[in-house]
């Protein structure tokens, strides 16, 4: 198995562990304490550090002299925290359990954006790298489909404890595979002699580089809606007469997203900024139609269509980050972007909790409106392409810059980091 193949295996294993935590923690808490709220508090402690730890993790990854040890160690810490929660949840004092959850959650940015930032060192620039980002995005979608199903199956056959143990084993496998990646051979880590980027350098790049600012602001707004979709799907299915149909709707969305990332997301001839707008707008339109659907079956079909539209969004976002992020802060840009989206998703879930008494169709229409607004926001904030750029190939795949947000071979932006 080549370096990129091992990377995909590591990324899939890590993201299966991450995606399964939401369900497994709540089920384990319910099983041992009789209170799902206890699991919700632990899950909050797990998720809360993501956005705060993202710049720290990105800066540490850029500065480390031993990238192999850092990345594998972060994944090992993630897996160890999952294993510890398997043993402690419902048995140990609550402060200790929450502390373990916070420590494990602090490793979370390396499971998402931190891993994705390695692709620039593993795959040469060009169409091959763009396709690699499509495969990377597919690991998220594949994990979103398989992890909840695996947790549910193991819990049904035994209990939630073994399901958590499976997630811990998946995280440990990710750490072992990450330790075999060719970091030093392919230039991962900080370039010798290069100036060290400060903790705020990634955030500065996200703001000052217009392409990064556009995609970050648009996807963050969009994920306020996406983060509330799970809760709204349950409410909607209940209103349509199928109380257990929420899982069917989200599975349809996840399967559609996996298909979209493996098909549309691998089309490298489309400029990634345009793909971002199409994905956000298409997802919004499909969900708006689902708000008017008369049955769970029709709604599931429209959720699947929405997933197909959503699938290419992550691929396009990763391509933009890789193309425009300055070399010294690339990992910070990836981890910060992922952290902001996760925080936005958490905010969306909280907003739906507040507005849960509203009609589910109206809530779904609100999600659709947020996604359409995100597409419009990207269109308004992204820099205009130079005349003839599409004909000259300037919108095609390019090599990320060395110390600058842009390169001579790629699209230029009037604002640099």
Secondary structure, DSSP 8 states (H G I E B T S, - for coil): --HHHHHHHHHHHHHHHHHHHHHHHHHHHHHHHS-HHHHHHHHHHHHHHHHHHHHHHHHHHHH-S-HHHHHHHHHHHHHHHHHHHHHHTTTS-HHHHHHHHHHHHHTHHIIIIIHHTTHHHHS-SSHHHHHHHHHHHHHHHHHHHHHHHHHHHHHHHS-HHHHHHHHHHHHHHHHHHHTTS-TGGGT-S--TT-----TTHHHHHHHHSHHHHHHHHHHHHHHHHHTTHHHHHHHHHHHTT-TTTHHHHHHHHHHHHHHHHHTGGG-TTS-HHHHHHHHHHHHHHHHHHHTT-SSHHHHHHHHHHHHHHHHHHHHHHHHHHHHHS-GGGHHHHHHHHHHHHHHHHHHHHHHHHHTTTS-HHHHHHHHHHHHHHHHHHHHHHS----TTHHHHTTTS-----SSSS--TTS---S---
